[in-house]
């Protein structure tokens, strides 16, 4: 709704969405989306490429380690040969789209708008902002449907079987390994998705897959004092 208002009014500025885990900023020029910034781990370029299957997990770990030396990870990926120079812009566009979609499915927090604030490296997406909004709406609906099947993410996750009966994709595999390696430390579904650096919809989908395969389960309650309505039943 906020983005729709900014588009209709052809506003220029930065819409910042802040939650407990960090902040995302969406930039607009005359109502057109021009890019984003984010402090969420799942929104980093390497994680976006890994989730898209364009970067292996070991390549991501190597690039992330080298980027600690002060280099931008995009440049590191190109220098290592993991990403072709011509692919970098497309990757940055995909990253900005995913940040946009992630902001639109955020369940908590607050938003503020700073007028006449510009993105330092604006992106021309080649697709209208209205189309991006339509895609984000579809993404939000998919998120709600997945949560309807899974229930509240604020319940602790238990490992039933560390080995799946069926082949898993890298996202589900990473999530299962993370929960299994917690070694008794209690993680909620929301915690596990965040620590695995999975986008919200992809993370919920991976968690649902693992629950349906009998690898994980979400406990019925975290605290006996918590009302049943809070758990999403």
C-alpha positions in Angstrom: 0.0 0.0 0.0 2.8 2.4 0.8 4.6 1.6 -2.4 1.4 2.0 -4.4 0.9 5.5 -2.8 4.5 6.5 -3.7 4.0 5.3 -7.3 0.7 7.1 -7.8 2.1 10.3 -6.3 5.3 10.0 -8.4 7.4 10.6 -5.3 11.2 10.7 -5.0 12.9 9.5 -1.9 13.8 6.5 0.3 11.3 4.2 2.0 12.9 2.6 5.0 11.4 -0.6 6.5 12.9 -1.5 9.9 12.3 -4.6 11.9 14.1 -6.4 14.8 16.7 -8.0 12.5 17.7 -5.0 10.5 16.5 -2.4 7.9 15.8 -2.3 4.2 15.7 0.9 2.2 13.8 1.1 -1.1 14.6 4.1 -3.4 12.2 5.8 -5.8 12.6 8.5 -8.4 9.3 10.0 -9.7 7.5 6.9 -8.5 9.9 4.4 -10.2 11.9 1.9 -8.1 15.7 2.5 -8.6 17.4 0.2 -6.1 17.8 -0.8 -2.5 20.1 -1.2 0.5 19.7 -3.8 3.3 21.4 -4.9 6.5 19.7 -8.3 6.3 22.1 -11.2 5.7 19.7 -13.0 3.4 19.7 -9.9 1.1 23.5 -10.0 0.4 24.5 -10.5 -3.2 26.3 -13.8 -2.6 23.2 -15.3 -0.8 20.9 -14.1 -3.6 23.1 -15.8 -6.2 23.4 -19.0 -4.1 19.6 -19.2 -3.6 19.2 -18.8 -7.4 21.5 -21.7 -8.1 24.1 -19.5 -9.8 26.7 -19.9 -7.0 27.7 -23.1 -5.1 27.9 -22.9 -1.4 31.6 -23.5 -1.3 32.1 -20.7 -3.8 30.0 -18.4 -1.6 32.1 -19.2 1.4 35.3 -18.5 -0.4 34.1 -15.2 -1.8 32.6 -14.1 1.6 36.0 -14.7 3.3 37.9 -12.7 0.7 35.3 -9.9 0.8 36.3 -9.4 4.5 39.4 -7.7 3.2 37.4 -4.7 2.1 36.5 -5.7 -1.5 32.9 -5.7 -2.7 31.7 -9.2 -3.1 30.6 -8.6 -6.7 34.1 -7.7 -7.7 35.5 -10.7 -5.7 33.2 -13.1 -7.5 34.3 -11.7 -10.9 38.0 -11.9 -10.0 37.6 -15.5 -8.9 35.8 -16.4 -12.1 32.7 -17.4 -10.3 30.7 -14.7 -12.1 31.3 -13.3 -15.5 31.6 -9.4 -15.7 28.6 -9.3 -17.9 26.5 -11.2 -15.3 27.2 -8.8 -12.5 24.6 -6.1 -13.5 21.9 -8.8 -13.8 22.9 -10.1 -10.4 22.6 -6.7 -8.9 19.1 -6.2 -10.5 18.0 -9.6 -9.1 19.3 -8.6 -5.7 17.3 -5.3 -5.7 14.2 -7.1 -6.8 14.6 -9.7 -3.9 15.1 -6.9 -1.4 11.9 -5.2 -2.7 10.0 -8.5 -2.3 11.4 -9.2 1.1 10.3 -5.8 2.4 6.8 -6.5 1.1 6.4 -9.7 3.2 7.9 -8.3 6.4 5.4 -8.9 9.2 6.6 -6.6 11.9 8.4 -3.3 12.3 7.8 0.2 11.0 8.3 2.3 7.9 9.4 5.9 7.3 9.9 7.9 4.1 12.6 10.5 3.5 11.8 12.7 0.5 14.3 13.7 -2.1 16.9 11.0 -1.1 18.5 9.3 -4.1 20.2 5.9 -4.5 23.9 6.5 -5.2 23.9 3.9 -8.1 20.3 3.9 -9.5 19.3 0.8 -11.5 17.0 0.9 -14.5 15.2 -2.4 -14.3 13.6 -2.7 -17.7 10.3 -3.5 -16.0 7.8 -1.1 -14.6 7.6 -0.6 -10.8 3.9 -1.6 -11.1 5.0 -5.0 -12.4 7.4 -5.3 -9.4 4.5 -4.5 -7.0 2.3 -7.2 -8.7 5.1 -9.7 -8.3 5.6 -8.7 -4.7 1.8 -9.1 -4.0 1.9 -12.6 -5.5 5.0 -13.4 -3.4 3.2 -12.2 -0.2 0.2 -14.4 -1.0 2.4 -17.4 -1.5 4.0 -16.6 1.9 0.7 -16.4 3.6 -0.4 -19.8 2.1 2.8 -21.5 3.2 2.3 -20.1 6.7 -1.3 -21.4 6.7 0.1 -24.9 6.1 3.1 -24.6 8.4 1.7 -22.6 11.3 3.6 -20.1 13.4 7.3 -19.7 12.9 7.8 -18.7 16.5 7.8 -22.3 17.7 11.0 -24.3 18.5 12.2 -26.7 15.8 13.2 -30.3 16.7 15.2 -32.7 14.5 13.4 -36.0 13.9 15.8 -37.3 11.2 19.0 -35.6 10.1 18.9 -37.5 6.8 16.0 -37.0 4.3 14.4 -39.9 2.5 14.3 -37.9 -0.7 16.9 -35.6 -2.3 16.8 -32.0 -1.0 17.8 -28.8 -2.8 20.6 -26.7 -1.3 18.2 -24.4 0.6 16.5 -27.3 2.4 19.8 -29.1 3.0 21.4 -25.9 4.5 18.4 -25.4 6.8 18.4 -29.1 8.0 22.2 -29.0 8.6 21.9 -25.8 10.6 19.1 -27.1 12.8 20.9 -30.4 13.3 24.2 -28.7 14.2 22.5 -26.6 16.9 23.2 -29.4 19.4 20.4 -28.8 21.9 20.3 -25.0 21.4 16.7 -24.1 20.9 15.9 -22.4 17.6 12.5 -21.3 16.4 11.5 -21.7 12.8 12.1 -18.0 12.3 15.6 -18.2 13.9 16.6 -21.1 11.7 15.5 -19.4 8.5 17.3 -16.2 9.4 20.5 -18.0 10.4 20.5 -20.0 7.2 20.3 -16.7 5.3 17.2 -17.8 3.4 14.7 -15.4 2.0 11.4 -15.5 3.8 9.3 -17.3 1.2 12.1 -19.7 0.2 12.9 -20.3 3.9 9.3 -21.1 4.8 9.0 -23.4 1.8 12.2 -25.2 2.7 11.0 -25.6 6.3 7.6 -26.9 5.2 9.4 -29.4 2.9 11.5 -30.7 5.8 8.4 -31.0 8.1 6.5 -32.9 5.4 9.4 -35.3 4.9 9.5 -36.0 8.6 13.0 -34.5 9.1 11.9 -31.6 11.4 8.9 -30.7 13.5 7.7 -27.5 15.0 6.6 -28.0 18.6 3.0 -27.3 19.6 4.1 -24.5 21.9 7.1 -22.7 23.1 5.7 -21.6 26.5 2.7 -23.0 28.2 1.7 -19.5 29.1 1.5 -18.4 25.5 -2.1 -18.2 24.2 -3.0 -20.7 21.5 -4.0 -17.8 19.2 -0.5 -16.5 19.2 0.8 -19.8 17.8 -1.3 -19.4 14.6 -3.7 -22.4 15.3 
